[in-house]
Every structure is written in C-alpha cells, then in structure tokens.
C-alpha cells in the first residue's frame, strides 16, 4: 500500500464511514475525553484523545505484525487531531 492509497483510505474512513457510525470526531472525541478525564482524575481534551489513539496505533505498529489498517488509522487519527487542535474547533476546550 503506497502513501496515496493509505491517505485515500483514511479519508474514506474518517470523512465517510466512521462519522456515519459514531458522529463527528468533535462529538465522539469529546465524549471519550469526558470519560477518560473522569477515570484518570484530570482533564483530557478531544485533541488529547486523537493523539493518544494515534499512540495506540504506533504501539501496535511497533509490537505487532504488519497490518495496513494500523497505518490507515494512524493517518486518520492524525487528521482528526489536526482538525481538533485548530482554534476554531477547540473553542477553549483543553
């Protein structure tokens, strides 16, 4: 799988499939951030969620067998993190 195919598949998943299943990244990652914040006892932002999910994929890449899905998801989480980190999107959430 080359970089173009990886990014195209990540785009398809993030901008079409997953949003239809789970809602927008802003909504979904905000819910996850609230749950994780309650669990660990300190604030976690939606951007933190996207970055930590990317780290999960990096750990799987490092410790597992090659699966292109991990690289596709990593690209998708990076794209979500970039969008969530923009001042217009974060609206003071951190």
Residue pairs with C-beta under 8 A, 6 or more apart in sequence:
1 9
1 68
1 71
6 68
6 71
6 72
6 75
7 75
9 72
10 72
10 73
10 75
10 76
10 79
11 79
13 72
13 73
13 76
14 25
14 76
14 79
14 80
18 76
19 25
22 28
25 46
25 50
25 80
25 83
25 84
26 46
26 84
26 89
29 46
29 47
29 49
29 50
29 80
29 84
30 46
30 93
32 46
32 49
33 44
33 45
33 46
33 48
33 49
33 93
36 44
36 49
37 43
37 44
43 94
44 52
45 84
45 90
45 93
45 94
46 84
46 90
46 93
47 81
47 84
47 85
47 90
47 94
50 77
50 78
50 80
50 81
50 84
51 77
51 81
53 73
53 77
54 74
54 77
54 78
54 81
57 70
57 71
57 73
57 74
57 77
58 74
60 67
60 70
61 70
61 71
61 74
64 70
83 89
84 90
